[in-house]
């Protein structure tokens, strides 16, 4: 039987659980960030408020936790495209406090989505912008979340030379490959909701260590669907499967894709759409995968409700 853990304030716009599921971050329309922790003892099924403060001027539309190897920290994205990184720190032997360690983005090039991944023992952050650009940053000092260096900048297109004009993007969605293992190359998935068809289709990008650059290795769209706007993407955890499972949401429904692990002679990975889940009354703007043995399950949120993590 389901039990209520917490009642959130009116005006809550987004929530996000941390990696261990013991802390919940919530953002509000007035720019307030709230942190809730599990009560002691661990068997207690309720949450208590440990931090609440206005951290942004505008509406917080998304919260992303930084991998726990780099401490307790979150990235907050505002409706005007500003991202701020907040870290829980102890200063002068006082109680733990949340402090802003980095802020970036501007009105002319808004940040639409940001995600974090670990590769070769370094933390990387990929951000998608309203002008259609994708930027990858690398943390230069693992002890300082304010020190980021731009590693790469590119557009979400297969061909290296494109002829389209200035792009205008309403939203974007990014999902890192949740693989574990520091020796594996980084890869992530990104799709756009824009006025430029070439940018929209979700594409898998992988870091080429030999040439120190990011390359598109797969496109998850049928030929007749390549211009469709993408509203959300998610990459499922892989527990021993000989392929990856990826979900992509467009106006046609939620497509489930299999991504092969062995590239062809051109370096591209084989893809196959294995299902198209349709029938939702609203667009799917957010969803999550959760692993259970070798099965992959996902929870879905629709445009009619607050974006949050749902149980499966």
C-alpha positions as CSV (number, residue, x, y, z in Angstrom):
1,X,0.0,0.0,0.0
2,X,1.4,3.4,-1.0
3,X,2.2,5.8,1.9
4,X,2.7,9.6,1.6
5,X,6.3,10.6,2.4
6,X,6.0,14.4,2.0
7,X,3.6,17.2,1.0
8,X,5.4,19.8,-1.1
9,X,4.6,23.5,-1.1
10,X,2.2,25.0,-3.7
11,X,4.3,26.3,-6.6
12,X,6.7,23.3,-6.7
13,X,7.7,22.8,-10.3
14,X,10.2,20.0,-10.3
15,X,11.8,17.4,-8.0
16,X,14.8,15.1,-8.2
17,X,16.0,12.2,-6.0
18,X,19.7,11.8,-5.4
19,X,21.5,8.7,-6.5
20,X,20.9,6.7,-3.4
21,X,17.3,7.8,-3.0
22,X,17.8,9.3,0.4
23,X,17.6,13.0,-0.4
24,X,15.0,14.9,-2.4
25,X,15.6,18.3,-4.1
26,X,12.6,20.4,-5.0
27,X,12.4,23.6,-7.1
28,X,9.7,26.2,-7.0
29,X,8.2,28.8,-9.3
30,X,9.7,31.6,-7.2
31,X,13.3,30.2,-7.5
32,X,13.3,28.4,-4.1
33,X,15.5,25.3,-3.7
34,X,14.4,22.9,-1.0
35,X,16.4,19.8,0.2
36,X,14.7,17.0,2.2
37,X,16.5,14.1,3.9
38,X,15.3,10.7,5.1
39,X,14.6,10.7,8.8
40,X,16.4,8.5,11.3
41,X,16.2,5.6,11.8
42,X,16.7,4.4,8.2
43,X,13.5,2.4,8.5
44,X,11.5,5.6,8.9
45,X,9.4,6.3,5.8
46,X,9.3,10.1,5.9
47,X,11.4,13.1,5.0
48,X,12.5,16.2,6.9
49,X,13.4,19.6,5.5
50,X,17.1,20.4,5.9
51,X,17.5,23.4,3.5
52,X,15.2,26.0,1.9
53,X,16.3,29.2,0.2
54,X,15.7,31.3,-2.9
55,X,18.6,30.5,-5.2
56,X,17.4,31.9,-8.5
57,X,15.4,34.9,-9.7
58,X,13.0,32.9,-11.8
59,X,11.2,29.7,-12.0
60,X,13.3,26.5,-11.5
61,X,12.4,24.1,-14.2
62,X,14.8,21.3,-13.6
63,X,17.2,19.9,-10.9
64,X,20.0,17.5,-11.6
65,X,22.2,15.8,-8.9
66,X,25.9,15.6,-9.5
67,X,27.4,12.1,-9.1
68,X,28.0,11.3,-5.4
69,X,31.7,10.8,-6.0
70,X,32.0,14.6,-6.1
71,X,30.0,15.3,-3.0
72,X,26.4,16.5,-2.4
73,X,25.6,19.0,-5.1
74,X,22.8,19.9,-7.5
75,X,22.5,21.9,-10.7
76,X,19.4,24.1,-10.9
77,X,18.1,25.3,-14.3
78,X,15.9,28.3,-14.4
79,X,13.2,29.2,-17.0
80,X,15.4,32.0,-18.3
81,X,18.2,29.5,-19.1
82,X,20.6,30.2,-16.2
83,X,22.2,27.2,-14.5
84,X,23.6,27.4,-11.0
85,X,25.6,24.7,-9.2
86,X,24.9,24.4,-5.4
87,X,27.1,22.3,-3.1
88,X,26.6,21.3,0.5
89,X,29.7,22.3,2.5
90,X,30.8,22.8,6.1
91,X,32.5,26.2,6.8
92,X,34.4,27.1,10.0
93,X,33.2,24.0,11.8
94,X,29.6,25.1,11.5
95,X,26.7,23.0,10.4
96,X,26.4,22.0,6.7
97,X,25.1,24.7,4.4
98,X,24.4,24.9,0.7
99,X,26.6,27.4,-1.2
100,X,26.6,28.4,-4.9
101,X,29.8,27.4,-6.6
102,X,29.1,28.2,-10.2
103,X,26.6,29.9,-12.5
104,X,26.5,30.2,-16.3
105,X,24.2,30.9,-19.2
106,X,22.7,34.1,-20.5
107,X,19.5,35.4,-22.2
108,X,20.9,35.1,-25.7
109,X,22.0,31.5,-25.3
110,X,19.9,29.8,-22.7
111,X,20.7,26.5,-21.2
112,X,17.9,24.0,-21.8
113,X,19.2,20.9,-20.2
114,X,22.4,19.7,-18.4
115,X,23.6,16.3,-17.3
116,X,26.7,14.9,-15.7
117,X,28.8,11.8,-16.4
118,X,32.0,10.2,-15.3
119,X,34.6,9.0,-17.7
120,X,38.3,8.0,-17.2
121,X,38.1,9.2,-13.6
122,X,37.0,12.7,-14.5
123,X,33.6,14.5,-14.2
124,X,32.0,15.8,-17.4
125,X,29.0,18.0,-17.9
126,X,27.1,18.3,-21.1
127,X,24.8,21.2,-21.7
128,X,22.3,21.9,-24.5
129,X,21.6,25.5,-25.5
130,X,18.7,27.3,-27.1
131,X,20.9,28.2,-30.2
132,X,21.2,24.5,-31.0
133,X,24.8,24.1,-29.6
134,X,26.0,21.3,-27.4
135,X,28.9,22.1,-25.0
136,X,30.9,19.5,-23.0
137,X,32.7,20.8,-19.9
138,X,35.3,18.9,-17.8
139,X,36.0,19.5,-14.1
140,X,39.6,20.5,-13.9
141,X,39.9,20.0,-10.1
142,X,37.8,17.2,-8.5
143,X,37.8,19.2,-5.2
144,X,36.5,22.4,-6.7
145,X,33.1,22.3,-8.5
146,X,33.6,25.9,-9.7
147,X,36.5,25.0,-12.0
148,X,35.1,23.8,-15.3
149,X,36.9,23.9,-18.7
150,X,35.2,23.8,-22.1
151,X,36.2,20.5,-23.8
152,X,34.1,20.6,-26.9
153,X,31.3,22.5,-28.7
154,X,29.3,21.2,-31.6
155,X,25.7,20.9,-33.0
156,X,23.5,17.8,-32.9
157,X,24.0,16.9,-36.6
158,X,25.4,13.8,-38.3
159,X,27.1,15.7,-41.1
160,X,30.1,17.9,-40.2
161,X,28.9,20.7,-42.5
162,X,25.3,21.8,-42.3
163,X,23.5,24.5,-44.3
164,X,20.7,25.5,-42.0
165,X,20.4,29.0,-40.5
166,X,20.2,30.2,-37.0
167,X,18.4,27.6,-34.8
168,X,15.8,28.4,-32.2
169,X,15.2,25.6,-29.7
170,X,12.4,25.5,-27.2
171,X,13.7,22.5,-25.2
172,X,16.3,19.8,-25.2
173,X,16.9,16.5,-23.5
174,X,20.2,14.8,-22.6
175,X,20.9,11.3,-21.1
176,X,24.3,10.0,-20.3
177,X,25.1,6.3,-20.8
178,X,24.8,5.0,-17.2
179,X,27.6,2.5,-17.7
180,X,29.9,1.9,-14.8
181,X,33.6,1.5,-15.3
182,X,36.2,4.2,-15.6
183,X,38.0,2.5,-18.6
184,X,35.0,2.9,-20.9
185,X,34.6,5.9,-23.2
186,X,32.0,8.5,-22.5
187,X,28.8,8.5,-24.5
188,X,25.5,10.4,-24.3
189,X,22.2,10.9,-26.1
190,X,20.7,14.3,-27.0
191,X,17.6,15.5,-28.9
192,X,16.1,18.9,-29.5
193,X,12.7,20.5,-29.9
194,X,13.6,23.2,-32.4
195,X,12.7,24.9,-35.7
196,X,15.6,23.1,-37.4
197,X,14.8,19.5,-38.4
198,X,18.5,18.5,-38.7
199,X,19.0,19.1,-34.9
200,X,15.9,17.4,-33.6
201,X,16.5,13.7,-34.0
202,X,18.2,12.1,-31.0
203,X,21.8,11.1,-31.6
204,X,24.3,9.2,-29.6
205,X,27.7,10.9,-29.2
206,X,30.8,9.0,-28.2
207,X,34.2,10.4,-27.3
208,X,37.0,9.3,-29.6
209,X,40.0,9.0,-27.3
210,X,42.5,8.6,-30.2
211,X,41.5,11.9,-31.9
212,X,40.2,13.7,-28.7
213,X,36.8,14.6,-30.2
214,X,33.1,13.7,-29.9
215,X,31.6,11.8,-32.8
216,X,28.0,10.9,-33.6
217,X,27.7,7.1,-33.7
218,X,24.0,6.5,-34.0
219,X,20.7,8.3,-34.9
220,X,17.5,7.1,-33.3
221,X,14.9,8.0,-35.8
222,X,13.3,6.3,-38.8
223,X,13.9,8.1,-42.1
224,X,10.4,9.6,-42.1
225,X,10.7,10.8,-38.5
226,X,14.1,12.5,-38.5
227,X,12.6,16.0,-38.4
228,X,10.3,15.3,-35.5
229,X,10.8,17.4,-32.3
230,X,12.2,15.4,-29.4
231,X,10.7,16.1,-26.0
232,X,12.6,13.7,-23.7
233,X,15.2,10.9,-23.9
234,X,16.4,8.3,-21.4
235,X,19.2,5.7,-21.5
236,X,18.5,2.5,-19.5
237,X,21.0,0.8,-17.2
238,X,22.6,-2.2,-18.8
239,X,23.0,-5.4,-16.7
240,X,24.6,-7.9,-19.1
241,X,22.5,-7.2,-22.3
242,X,24.2,-7.5,-25.7
243,X,22.6,-4.1,-26.6
244,X,21.5,-0.9,-25.0
245,X,17.9,0.2,-24.5
246,X,17.0,3.8,-25.1
247,X,13.6,5.6,-25.0
248,X,12.8,8.7,-27.1
249,X,9.6,10.8,-26.7
250,X,8.1,12.7,-29.7
251,X,4.5,13.7,-30.6
252,X,4.1,10.3,-32.1
253,X,4.6,8.5,-28.8
254,X,7.4,6.9,-26.8
255,X,9.8,4.9,-29.0
256,X,11.9,2.1,-27.5
257,X,15.2,1.5,-29.3
258,X,17.8,-1.2,-29.2
259,X,21.4,0.2,-29.7
260,X,24.0,-2.4,-30.8
261,X,27.4,-2.5,-29.1
262,X,29.5,-3.4,-32.2
263,X,30.2,-0.6,-34.7
264,X,30.2,-1.1,-38.4
265,X,33.0,-0.2,-40.8
266,X,31.9,3.5,-40.7
267,X,32.0,3.5,-36.9
268,X,28.2,3.7,-36.6
269,X,26.3,1.5,-34.1
270,X,23.3,-0.5,-35.4
271,X,19.9,0.7,-34.1
272,X,16.4,-0.9,-34.2
273,X,13.1,0.5,-33.0
274,X,11.4,-2.3,-31.2
275,X,8.3,-0.5,-29.9
276,X,6.2,2.7,-30.2
277,X,4.1,3.4,-27.1
278,X,1.3,5.8,-28.0
279,X,-2.1,6.7,-26.7
280,X,-1.1,9.3,-24.1
281,X,-3.4,12.4,-24.0
282,X,-0.4,14.7,-23.5
283,X,3.2,14.9,-24.6
284,X,5.7,13.0,-22.5
285,X,8.2,15.5,-21.3
286,X,10.1,13.5,-18.7
287,X,10.6,9.9,-17.7
288,X,13.1,7.6,-15.9
289,X,14.5,4.1,-16.2
290,X,15.1,1.9,-13.2
291,X,16.9,-1.4,-13.3
292,X,15.6,-4.6,-11.8
293,X,17.8,-7.6,-12.4
294,X,18.0,-7.6,-16.3
295,X,14.7,-5.9,-16.9
296,X,14.3,-2.3,-17.7
297,X,11.3,-0.3,-16.5
298,X,10.5,3.3,-16.8
299,X,8.2,5.8,-15.2
300,X,6.5,8.6,-17.2
301,X,5.4,12.1,-16.5
302,X,3.1,14.1,-18.8
303,X,2.7,17.7,-19.6
304,X,-0.4,17.9,-17.5
305,X,1.4,17.2,-14.2
306,X,4.5,18.4,-12.3
307,X,7.7,16.8,-13.6
308,X,8.9,14.4,-10.9
309,X,10.2,10.9,-10.4
310,X,7.5,8.4,-10.1
311,X,7.7,4.9,-8.5
312,X,7.6,1.9,-10.8
